[in-house]
Amino acid sequence: MTAEILQELYDRDLQNLQKEISSYSNELLMWRIEKNISNSAGNLCLHLIGNLNHFIGNVLGNSGYIRDREAEFSSKNIPLSEMIASIEATRIVVKKTLGGLKAEDLMKDFPLEVMGKKSSTLFWLTNFAGHLTYHLGQINYH
């Protein structure tokens, strides 16, 4: 039951990410940094895509995704259509991976130590969902 709830929440927020990124009438504005904001909406989007594909798609789902975290923050001016396609591909990977988890899988240790902490898969999936919504809110603020 918990895996299905997480699957629904991730899917909802990835659809919201797609809506936020799609709302840029001028796609160059997606890459602008203003005032005291550290990252553009485009880079936050790339970061979320990288994070979810790495931790959920690859670590849990063995997708073969190779993360380039530095590029998540240094890449610029990626076309809107490519960004939307990447979000959609991430939705599919996350949905498939979470759909394959059983209740007992959630209680097992997450295969990686993250931020120096070893904890259950459920703990880290909940943490990554919070991370997604945090940056989604930042993107909405932009």
C-alpha positions in Angstrom: 0.0 0.0 0.0 2.8 2.5 0.9 4.6 1.9 -2.4 1.4 2.7 -4.3 1.0 6.0 -2.3 4.6 7.0 -3.0 4.1 6.1 -6.7 1.0 8.4 -6.8 2.7 11.3 -5.0 5.8 11.1 -7.2 3.7 10.9 -10.4 1.7 13.9 -9.3 4.7 16.0 -8.5 6.5 15.1 -11.7 3.4 16.1 -13.6 3.5 19.4 -11.7 7.2 19.8 -12.6 6.2 19.3 -16.2 3.5 22.0 -15.9 5.9 24.4 -14.3 8.6 24.0 -16.9 6.0 24.1 -19.7 4.7 27.4 -18.4 7.8 29.4 -19.5 6.6 31.4 -22.5 10.2 32.2 -23.3 12.3 29.1 -22.6 15.5 31.2 -22.1 13.9 32.6 -19.0 14.0 29.1 -17.5 17.8 29.5 -17.3 17.9 33.0 -15.8 19.1 33.5 -12.2 17.7 36.6 -10.5 18.3 38.4 -7.2 19.6 36.1 -4.5 18.5 32.9 -6.1 21.3 30.4 -6.5 19.9 28.2 -9.3 17.8 28.6 -12.4 14.5 26.7 -12.8 16.1 24.8 -15.6 19.0 23.7 -13.5 16.7 22.7 -10.6 14.7 20.6 -13.0 17.8 18.9 -14.3 18.9 18.3 -10.7 15.5 16.7 -9.9 15.7 14.5 -13.0 19.2 13.4 -12.1 18.4 12.7 -8.5 15.3 10.6 -9.2 16.9 8.7 -12.1 19.9 8.0 -10.0 18.4 7.0 -6.6 15.1 5.5 -7.8 15.8 4.5 -11.4 19.3 3.2 -11.1 19.9 2.3 -7.4 16.4 0.6 -6.9 15.5 -0.2 -10.5 18.8 -1.0 -12.1 18.1 1.3 -15.0 21.8 1.8 -15.8 21.4 5.6 -15.5 24.7 7.3 -14.9 24.4 10.6 -13.0 26.4 13.7 -13.8 25.5 15.9 -10.9 27.9 18.7 -11.9 26.1 18.9 -15.3 22.8 19.3 -13.5 23.9 22.7 -12.3 26.2 23.7 -15.2 24.2 22.8 -18.3 22.3 25.7 -19.8 19.8 26.5 -22.6 18.5 22.9 -23.1 15.4 23.2 -25.3 12.1 23.1 -23.5 11.0 20.1 -25.6 14.0 18.1 -24.4 13.3 19.1 -20.8 9.7 17.9 -21.0 10.8 14.7 -22.6 13.3 14.1 -19.8 10.7 14.7 -17.2 8.3 12.3 -18.9 11.0 9.6 -19.1 11.7 10.1 -15.4 8.0 9.7 -14.6 8.0 6.4 -16.4 11.1 5.1 -14.7 9.9 6.2 -11.3 6.5 4.7 -11.8 7.9 1.4 -13.0 10.5 1.1 -10.2 8.1 2.0 -7.4 5.4 -0.3 -9.0 7.8 -3.2 -8.6 8.5 -2.7 -4.9 6.8 -4.9 -2.3 6.0 -3.7 1.3 9.0 -5.8 2.6 11.3 -4.0 0.1 10.5 -0.7 1.7 11.7 -1.9 5.1 15.0 -3.1 3.8 18.1 -1.0 4.0 18.4 1.4 1.0 21.3 -0.1 -1.1 23.4 3.1 -0.7 24.4 5.2 2.2 23.1 8.6 1.4 24.5 11.8 3.0 26.5 9.6 5.4 23.3 7.8 6.6 22.2 4.2 6.3 18.4 3.9 6.6 15.4 2.1 5.1 14.3 2.4 1.5 11.0 3.9 2.8 13.0 6.6 4.7 15.0 7.5 1.6 12.0 7.4 -0.8 10.1 9.7 1.6 13.2 12.0 1.8 13.5 12.1 -2.0 9.8 13.0 -2.3 10.4 15.9 0.1 13.4 17.0 -2.0 11.3 16.9 -5.1 8.5 19.1 -3.6 11.1 21.5 -2.1 12.7 22.2 -5.5 9.3 22.2 -7.2 8.3 25.0 -4.9 11.5 26.9 -5.8 10.7 26.5 -9.5 7.2 27.8 -8.9 8.6 30.8 -7.1 10.8 31.6 -10.1 
